[in-house]
């Protein structure tokens, strides 16, 4: 999951395609217009020998607001490799409090960092 997140951040469409199971992989994958991804939190995960589930939340910045993508993802392991099958995504606006850590990862409080961009 973390490697797929990194591929989204860096725009590595080839890696995303290679790690997407052929049964559910889209014919064409474009990351054009993707937001600026800033962090990933794995909320839970579970695996057996051949299947895996990951519940994650990824934060992003788009134009002048923060958003999140939360998903319950299913993976399958074939020939020693994990493949993404599908997920149940949920998106929304993320509203950090003024004194919360800034979601950009600067280590500053939100009120002294990204609140003014």
Phi, psi and omega in degrees: 000316181297323180291325177291321176300313179301321178296322175296317180298317185269354179077027182276079182298323181300315180294317179300319179294317181294330184260008177260128183301136182302332181291335184237358182291134176291152179297317179234134179236122178235137177256012179299133180082008178292150178286175176274102181288135184240334180198157178229133174234124175274116183274327174195159176206155181207140178215150170245194179294327187238353181225156178213154176228139178226131173249119184225164171227126177245132178262148178215161176243131180220122184055245185247024179215164177262147177221171176222152171237119177244136185213144167259111185252145175248137180233157175227144179254123179227131180052040176080004181241142176271138178232138175287130177263298182192169179213166176248091185276153174219129180241156177192178177273133178258124183240091178289148175285159183303324183263003176286156173300141181293132181292352178285348178090010182290338184090353178273163172289149181304321184295338180252009183237262189277357182296337184259009180272000000 
